[in-house]
């Protein structure tokens, strides 16, 4: 009896000691990873992502996860600041980081965490020099390269050659840093992959893995008909552009082959997740460490006749988000609430026990995954600002609820959009002219502006012209869209 009591007390003491130690956190960000490019989602039945599937099965799948700007720099800045792009002002891939910007790892350092950043920074016109908030730094300029590059990497301020395939090498650096940390040292590891950004280059070991797979084309790739009801002119015109299926990257790109190469490139990211798990297991930290996986934006492969991101459509703004930490929440959960990149900062600070600064647009989703009451958001604001480099996509703001999406365009003579995502998850039937939805459209339009006013977003940013314009059309491809009949009136 005494032995049993002693054993129980020792077990409880060990559990309390583990609970009192600040929790280690690993955040893994991939690039252009669309929400359904996961094996368990079965969007393409042949795609395999066993390690990412493992996070979903043993942890949480956030089925309605989004970014608030589907573009590299703005999305990454929102993750690191917890606010909308119109607040942090990094609204495109060229804008420099405003002076005084604070990224959340700085708050972690103040409460005793060691922080490491490994991978793609790509925020504005910044260099690859180490940024405040990180004790360890491995990065590269701009998009970097998949294959070895003599100009390669910036390791804590020193430039060294990139010797291997980028996904593998970033993982090597991450795990090597982890091994330098004593067990009692809490850490935040940010592994920011280049993959799966275009142009996709798989690791040599994965090339051809899906060459015989049959790609399922999206129904909304159709130019007309039931899958393109009341499609705006700009969307139809974008088919014949740098970001359209008829003239993709001003080439004769095969969408099916492109997607298969994308999936082959993703395989190394999935393997990287497995390597992180193995290292955590070796450190006896697998179940105590919070691991979050997310994409920085989605990517269209023919939906609405488009490729790439930037738009307010689901394939662009919706991303995979997965989390695992058995000590913190039970596994096998599918969370239906709308979460966003904005929520990463407050969630990480919440888990770390660090103060959460006022004025954030995101919230910690920790109460949701722990089954506690939470006054959660009922809608999410999306924004994208026109870029001169890619003039085919207009400035747009969208309001997405759990059922409807309203999209408003700025600076073009065209129509707005409303979709019933419950009845039309493919966004194939624009209801903007539906009589029975006019009250809803008015309400959502008003709420959209309410949110913009509440978050100081009532200004359109203007930037200097930088770089090349990708604004050509192919005269042999699809023609310009006809003006919507609903906007035509008879002469008086």
C-alpha positions in Angstrom: 0.0 0.0 0.0 2.8 2.4 1.0 4.7 1.5 -2.2 1.6 2.2 -4.3 1.1 5.6 -2.7 4.7 6.5 -3.2 4.5 5.5 -6.9 1.4 7.5 -7.3 2.9 10.6 -5.7 6.0 10.3 -7.8 3.9 10.1 -11.0 1.9 13.1 -10.0 5.0 15.0 -9.1 6.5 14.3 -12.5 3.3 15.4 -14.3 3.3 18.6 -12.3 6.9 19.3 -13.1 6.3 18.7 -16.8 3.2 21.0 -16.7 5.1 23.8 -15.0 7.8 23.9 -17.7 7.0 26.3 -20.6 5.7 24.4 -23.5 7.9 23.9 -26.6 6.3 25.0 -29.9 7.2 24.2 -33.5 5.5 26.1 -36.3 5.9 24.7 -39.8 4.8 26.9 -42.7 4.7 25.7 -46.3 4.2 27.9 -49.4 1.2 27.8 -51.8 -0.1 24.6 -50.1 -3.8 24.5 -50.9 -6.3 23.3 -48.3 -7.2 20.0 -50.0 -3.7 18.9 -51.1 -3.7 16.4 -48.2 -3.9 12.7 -48.5 -6.9 12.3 -46.1 -8.9 15.0 -48.0 -9.0 12.7 -51.1 -9.3 15.7 -53.5 -7.0 13.7 -55.8 -7.3 10.1 -54.6 -3.7 9.2 -55.5 -2.0 12.0 -53.4 -0.2 10.7 -50.3 0.8 12.8 -47.3 1.2 10.2 -44.4 3.0 12.6 -42.0 0.5 15.4 -42.4 -2.3 12.9 -42.2 -0.8 11.7 -38.9 -1.1 15.2 -37.4 -4.8 15.3 -38.4 -5.5 11.8 -37.0 -3.5 12.3 -33.7 -4.3 16.0 -33.4 -6.6 18.6 -35.0 -7.7 19.4 -38.5 -9.0 23.0 -38.9 -11.2 22.4 -41.9 -12.0 26.1 -42.2 -8.6 27.7 -42.0 -7.8 30.8 -44.1 -5.4 33.6 -44.8 -6.6 37.1 -44.9 -4.4 38.0 -47.9 -3.4 35.2 -50.3 0.0 36.5 -51.2 3.4 35.5 -49.7 4.6 38.7 -47.9 1.3 40.0 -46.6 0.2 36.5 -45.3 3.5 35.9 -43.6 3.5 39.4 -42.0 -0.1 38.8 -40.7 1.1 35.5 -39.1 3.9 37.2 -37.3 2.0 40.3 -36.3 -1.6 39.0 -35.7 -3.1 41.9 -37.7 -4.6 42.5 -41.2 -2.4 43.6 -44.0 -3.9 47.1 -44.0 -2.6 47.4 -40.5 0.9 46.1 -40.8 1.1 47.7 -44.3 3.1 45.0 -46.0 0.5 44.7 -48.7 2.5 43.1 -51.5 5.8 41.3 -52.1 7.7 44.5 -52.7 6.8 46.7 -49.7 9.5 47.1 -47.1 8.7 46.3 -43.5 7.6 49.5 -41.7 9.9 50.8 -39.0 8.8 49.7 -35.6 7.2 46.5 -36.6 7.4 43.9 -33.9 7.1 40.2 -34.7 5.7 37.9 -32.0 8.9 35.8 -31.3 10.2 38.9 -29.6 7.6 38.4 -26.9 8.6 34.8 -26.5 12.2 35.8 -25.9 11.1 38.1 -23.1 9.6 35.1 -21.2 12.7 33.0 -21.6 12.3 31.2 -24.9 15.0 30.5 -27.4 13.7 31.2 -30.9 14.9 29.9 -34.3 13.9 30.8 -37.8 14.7 28.5 -40.7 13.7 29.2 -44.3 11.8 31.6 -46.4 11.3 35.1 -45.0 10.3 36.9 -48.2 8.8 40.0 -46.7 8.9 43.1 -48.8 12.2 44.4 -50.2 14.1 43.1 -47.2 17.5 41.4 -47.4 18.1 37.9 -45.9 19.9 39.5 -42.9 18.7 38.2 -39.4 15.6 39.8 -38.1 14.8 40.8 -34.5 13.1 38.2 -32.4 15.2 35.2 -33.4 18.2 33.8 -31.7 19.1 31.5 -34.6 18.6 32.5 -38.2 18.9 30.6 -41.5 17.3 32.2 -44.5 17.8 33.3 -48.1 16.9 36.2 -50.4 13.5 36.3 -52.0 12.2 32.9 -53.2 15.5 31.1 -52.9 16.2 28.1 -55.0 15.2 24.4 -54.7 18.5 23.1 -55.9 22.1 23.9 -54.5 23.1 27.5 -55.0 26.6 29.0 -54.3 25.0 32.2 -53.0 22.7 30.1 -50.9 21.9 30.8 -47.3 22.4 33.4 -44.6 23.3 31.6 -41.4 23.3 34.0 -38.5 24.6 36.8 -40.7 27.2 34.8 -42.7 26.5 33.7 -46.3 27.2 30.0 -47.0 26.5 27.9 -50.0 23.3 25.9 -50.2 24.6 22.3 -50.5 21.4 20.3 -50.9 17.7 20.2 -51.8 16.2 23.2 -50.0 13.5 21.3 -48.0 16.0 18.8 -46.7 18.6 21.4 -45.9 16.3 23.6 -43.9 15.1 20.6 -42.0 18.8 19.7 -41.3 19.5 23.1 -39.9 16.4 23.1 -37.8 17.1 19.8 -36.1 20.8 20.6 -35.6 19.8 23.7 -33.7 17.2 21.8 -31.7 20.0 19.4 -30.6 22.0 22.2 -29.1 19.2 23.1 -26.7 19.3 21.7 -23.2 16.1 19.9 -22.1 15.2 22.6 -19.6 15.3 25.3 -22.3 11.9 26.2 -23.8 12.0 26.9 -27.5 10.0 28.2 -30.5 11.1 26.7 -33.8 9.8 28.3 -37.0 10.4 26.1 -40.0 9.4 28.1 -43.1 9.6 26.0 -46.3 10.2 27.4 -49.8 8.1 24.4 -51.0 5.7 24.2 -52.6 6.1 27.5 -54.3 6.1 27.6 -58.1 8.0 26.7 -60.2 7.8 23.3 -58.6 11.0 21.2 -58.4 10.7 17.9 -56.7 13.6 16.2 -54.9 15.4 13.8 -57.2 14.0 10.8 -55.2 10.4 12.0 -55.8 10.5 12.8 -59.5 8.0 10.9 -61.5 6.2 9.5 -58.4 2.8 10.6 -59.8 3.6 10.5 -63.6 0.9 7.9 -64.2 -1.7 9.4 -61.9 -4.9 10.8 -63.4 -5.6 14.4 -62.5 -9.2 15.3 -61.8 -9.9 18.6 -63.5 -12.0 21.1 -61.5 -15.5 21.5 -62.9 -15.3 25.3 -62.6 -12.4 25.3 -65.1 -15.3 25.5 -67.7 -15.4 28.9 -69.5 -19.2 28.9 -69.7 -22.3 27.0 -68.5 -23.5 25.9 -65.1 -20.1 26.1 -63.6 -19.6 29.7 -64.6 -22.9 31.4 -63.8 -22.6 35.3 -63.6 -18.8 35.1 -63.6 -17.3 38.6 -63.5 -15.7 39.9 -66.7 -12.2 40.2 -65.1 -12.2 36.5 -64.1 -13.2 35.5 -67.6 -10.6 37.8 -69.1 -7.9 36.4 -66.8 -8.1 33.0 -68.5 -6.0 34.5 -71.2 -3.2 35.9 -68.9 -0.2 35.0 -66.9 -2.5 33.6 -64.2 -5.0 32.0 -66.5 -5.4 28.4 -67.8 -5.3 29.5 -71.5 -2.0 31.3 -71.3 -0.5 30.3 -67.9 2.9 32.0 -67.3 2.6 33.0 -71.0 3.2 29.4 -72.0 1.3 26.2 -73.0 1.4 24.9 -69.5 -0.3 21.5 -68.9 -2.4 22.0 -65.7 -2.5 18.3 -64.9 1.3 17.8 -65.2 1.8 21.0 -63.3 -0.3 19.7 -60.4 1.5 16.4 -60.3 4.8 18.1 -60.1 3.4 20.2 -57.3 2.5 17.0 -55.4 5.9 15.5 -56.0 7.5 18.6 -54.5 5.2 18.4 -51.5 6.5 14.9 -50.7 9.7 16.3 -49.2 7.7 18.7 -47.0 5.7 15.7 -45.7 8.9 13.8 -45.0 10.3 16.8 -43.2 7.4 16.7 -40.8 8.2 13.0 -40.1 11.8 13.9 -39.4 10.6 16.6 -36.9 8.4 14.0 -35.2 11.3 11.5 -35.0 13.6 14.1 -33.4 10.9 15.1 -30.8 10.5 11.4 -30.0 14.2 11.0 -29.5 14.1 14.0 -27.1 11.1 12.6 -25.3 9.2 15.7 -26.3 6.8 14.3 -28.9 3.6 14.6 -26.9 4.5 17.7 -24.9 5.4 19.9 -27.9 2.8 21.8 -29.8 3.3 21.3 -33.5 1.3 23.5 -35.9 1.4 23.1 -39.6 0.0 25.7 -42.0 0.2 26.9 -45.6 0.8 30.6 -46.3 -1.9 30.7 -49.0 -3.7 28.4 -51.3 -3.2 27.9 -55.0 -5.7 27.4 -57.9 -5.1 24.7 -60.5 -7.8 25.6 -63.1 -10.6 26.6 -60.7 -12.6 29.5 -62.3 -10.2 29.2 -65.2 -7.3 30.5 -63.0 -4.0 29.5 -61.6 -2.0 31.0 -58.7 -3.6 32.7 -55.7 -4.5 36.4 -54.8 -8.2 36.0 -55.3 -11.0 35.6 -52.7 -12.0 32.2 -54.0 -11.7 29.2 -51.7 -8.7 27.6 -53.5 -6.8 30.8 -53.0 -7.6 32.0 -49.5 -8.2 28.6 -47.8 -5.2 26.7 -46.4 -4.3 23.5 -44.5 -4.0 24.0 -40.8 -3.1 21.1 -38.5 -2.0 20.9 -34.9 -0.8 18.2 -32.5 -0.1 18.2 -28.8 -1.6 15.3 -26.8 -0.8 16.9 -23.5 -2.7 20.1 -24.5 -5.8 18.7 -26.3 -7.2 15.4 -27.4 -6.6 14.1 -30.9 -8.9 13.2 -33.7 -10.7 16.5 -33.7 -12.1 18.3 -36.7 -12.7 22.0 -35.9 -15.3 23.7 -38.0 -14.9 27.3 -36.7 -13.3 29.8 -39.1 -9.6 30.3 -38.1 -6.9 32.3 -39.8 -3.3 33.1 -40.0 -4.1 36.0 -37.8 -4.7 33.5 -34.9 -1.2 32.0 -34.9 0.4 34.8 -32.9 -2.1 35.0 -30.0 -2.4 31.2 -29.9 1.4 30.7 -29.6 1.7 33.4 -27.0 -1.3 31.9 -25.1 0.3 28.5 -25.0 3.7 29.9 -24.0 2.1 31.9 -21.2 3.4 35.2 -22.7 1.3 38.4 -22.5 -0.8 38.9 -25.6 -0.6 42.6 -26.8 -3.8 44.6 -27.3 -5.0 45.5 -30.8 -4.6 42.2 -32.5 -7.1 41.1 -35.2 -6.5 37.4 -34.4 -7.5 35.3 -31.3 -6.1 32.3 -29.6 -7.9 29.1 -30.6 -6.7 27.2 -27.6 -10.1 27.4 -25.8 -11.8 25.9 -28.9 -9.5 22.9 -29.1 -9.8 22.3 -25.3 -13.6 22.4 -25.4 -13.9 25.5 -23.4 -16.5 28.3 -24.1 -15.2 30.8 -26.6 -16.9 33.9 -28.1 -15.5 33.1 -31.6 -15.7 35.1 -34.8 -18.7 34.9 -37.0 -17.0 36.2 -40.1 -13.6 36.8 -41.6 -12.3 39.7 -43.7 -10.2 39.1 -46.8 -8.2 41.7 -48.7 -6.0 41.9 -51.7 -4.6 45.1 -53.3 -3.9 45.4 -57.0 -0.3 45.0 -58.1 1.0 46.7 -61.2 3.2 43.7 -61.9 0.1 41.4 -62.2 -2.6 43.9 -63.3 -5.1 41.2 -64.2 -6.3 40.8 -60.6 -8.2 43.8 -59.1 -8.2 45.1 -55.6 -10.8 43.2 -53.7 -12.3 42.8 -50.2 -14.4 39.8 -49.1 -16.5 38.9 -46.1 -16.7 35.1 -45.4 -19.1 33.7 -42.9 -19.6 30.0 -42.2 -22.2 29.9 -45.1 -21.9 32.9 -47.3 -19.1 34.8 -49.1 -19.5 38.4 -50.4 -16.8 39.8 -52.7 -16.5 43.4 -53.5 -14.2 44.8 -56.2 -12.5 48.2 -56.4 -11.5 50.3 -59.4 -13.1 48.1 -62.2 -16.3 48.3 -64.1 -17.7 44.9 -63.3 -19.9 43.0 -60.9 -19.5 41.8 -57.3 -20.1 38.3 -56.1 -22.1 36.4 -53.5 -21.9 32.6 -53.0 -23.9 30.3 -50.8 -21.0 28.0 -49.7 -23.4 25.5 -48.2 -25.4 25.0 -51.5 -22.5 25.8 -53.8 -19.1 25.0 -52.3 -17.4 25.3 -55.7 -18.5 28.9 -56.0 -20.0 28.3 -59.5 -23.2 30.3 -59.1 -22.8 34.0 -58.4 -26.0 35.2 -56.7 -25.3 38.9 -56.9 -28.4 39.4 -59.1 -30.6 37.0 -57.1 -33.7 38.8 -55.8 -34.1 36.8 -52.7 -30.5 37.5 -51.7 -30.6 41.3 -52.1 -31.2 41.9 -48.4 -28.3 39.6 -47.4 -26.0 41.3 -50.0 -26.8 44.7 -48.5 -26.2 43.4 -44.9 -22.9 41.8 -45.9 -21.7 44.9 -47.8 -22.4 47.0 -44.7 -20.7 44.5 -42.4 -17.7 44.4 -44.6 -17.2 48.2 -44.3 -17.9 48.1 -40.6 -15.0 45.7 -40.2 -12.8 47.9 -42.4 -13.6 50.9 -40.3 -13.2 49.1 -37.0 -9.7 48.0 -38.1 -8.6 51.2 -39.8 -8.7 49.7 -43.3 -10.5 52.4 -45.2 -7.4 53.4 -47.3 -6.1 51.9 -50.5 -2.3 51.8 -50.4 -0.3 53.2 -53.3 3.2 51.9 -54.0 6.0 52.9 -56.4 6.2 51.0 -59.7 8.7 48.2 -59.3 9.6 45.3 -61.6 8.2 43.9 -64.8 4.6 43.8 -65.8 3.1 40.4 -66.7 0.3 41.8 -68.7 0.3 40.1 -72.1 -2.5 38.2 -73.8 -2.5 35.5 -76.6 -4.5 36.6 -79.6 -5.2 32.9 -80.4 -6.7 32.1 -77.0 -10.0 33.1 -75.4 -11.5 36.4 -76.2 -12.5 39.3 -73.9 -15.7 38.7 -71.9 -19.0 40.3 -72.9 -20.5 43.0 -70.7 -23.0 41.6 -68.3 -26.5 41.7 -69.7 -27.9 42.7 -66.3 -26.0 46.0 -66.5 -27.2 46.8 -69.9 -30.1 49.3 -70.3 -32.1 50.4 -73.3 -31.5 53.9 -74.6 -34.1 56.5 -73.6 
